[in-house]
Amino acid sequence: MKGSQTRTTLLVLAGAYLLYLAWEMLNTMRKGETEMQPWLSIVFIVFFTLAGLGVFVLAWRARRQEKEQQEIEKKNGSQKDETHLTKG
């Protein structure tokens, strides 16, 4: 369980970094300080934005799956406790 929390945290950080890159590229392009062609800057801004949002979606799904698994384990654990108490 600890490893999956670490994985989710790293996914969120990676997504945030990709969005940061897109934001910085956009600001650089708006100021006219970029050496890239404007169309190429736009392509990379869109790519980094979509990639960052995609990584956030992956992290959200992983966290949701993790919570569902915890609920199932908790439910199964309480059922085992109840059967143990009734047999005893």
C-alpha positions as CSV (number, residue, x, y, z in Angstrom):
1,M,0.0,0.0,0.0
2,K,2.9,2.4,0.8
3,G,4.3,1.8,-2.7
4,S,1.1,2.7,-4.4
5,Q,0.9,6.0,-2.4
6,T,4.4,6.8,-3.5
7,R,3.5,6.0,-7.1
8,T,0.5,8.3,-7.0
9,T,2.5,11.1,-5.4
10,L,5.1,10.8,-8.1
11,L,2.5,10.8,-10.8
12,V,1.0,14.0,-9.4
13,L,4.5,15.6,-9.3
14,A,5.2,14.6,-12.9
15,G,1.9,16.0,-14.0
16,A,2.5,19.2,-12.2
17,Y,5.9,19.5,-13.8
18,L,4.6,19.0,-17.3
19,L,2.0,21.7,-16.7
20,Y,4.7,24.0,-15.3
21,L,6.7,23.4,-18.5
22,A,3.7,24.3,-20.7
23,W,3.1,27.4,-18.6
24,E,6.7,28.6,-18.8
25,M,6.7,28.0,-22.6
26,L,3.5,30.0,-23.0
27,N,4.9,32.9,-21.0
28,T,8.2,32.8,-22.9
29,M,6.3,32.8,-26.2
30,R,4.0,35.6,-25.1
31,K,7.0,37.8,-24.2
32,G,8.6,37.0,-27.5
33,E,11.7,35.6,-25.8
34,T,11.6,32.2,-27.5
35,E,13.9,31.1,-30.3
36,M,11.5,28.5,-31.6
37,Q,9.0,29.0,-34.3
38,P,5.7,30.1,-32.9
39,W,3.8,27.1,-34.3
40,L,6.4,24.7,-32.8
41,S,6.0,26.4,-29.4
42,I,2.2,26.0,-29.6
43,V,2.6,22.3,-30.5
44,F,4.8,21.7,-27.4
45,I,2.6,23.8,-25.2
46,V,-0.4,21.7,-26.2
47,F,1.5,18.5,-25.9
48,F,2.8,19.3,-22.4
49,T,-0.6,20.5,-21.2
50,L,-2.3,17.3,-22.5
51,A,0.4,15.1,-21.1
52,G,0.2,16.8,-17.7
53,L,-3.5,16.5,-17.5
54,G,-3.3,12.9,-18.7
55,V,-0.8,12.1,-15.9
56,F,-3.2,13.7,-13.4
57,V,-6.0,11.5,-14.6
58,L,-3.8,8.4,-14.2
59,A,-2.9,9.5,-10.6
60,W,-6.6,10.1,-9.8
61,R,-7.6,6.7,-11.1
62,A,-4.8,5.0,-9.2
63,R,-5.8,6.7,-6.0
64,R,-9.5,5.8,-6.6
65,Q,-8.6,2.2,-7.2
66,E,-6.4,2.2,-4.1
67,K,-9.3,3.5,-1.9
68,E,-11.7,0.9,-3.4
69,Q,-9.2,-1.8,-2.6
70,Q,-8.8,-0.6,1.0
71,E,-12.6,-0.6,1.4
72,I,-12.8,-4.1,0.1
73,E,-10.0,-5.3,2.4
74,K,-11.7,-3.5,5.3
75,K,-15.0,-5.1,4.5
76,N,-13.5,-8.6,4.1
77,G,-11.5,-8.1,7.3
78,S,-14.7,-7.3,9.3
79,Q,-16.5,-10.2,7.8
80,K,-13.7,-12.6,8.9
81,D,-13.8,-11.1,12.4
82,E,-17.6,-11.7,12.6
83,T,-17.3,-15.3,11.4
84,H,-14.5,-15.9,13.8
85,L,-16.6,-14.6,16.7
86,T,-19.7,-16.6,15.8
87,K,-17.7,-19.9,15.5
88,G,-16.0,-19.4,18.8
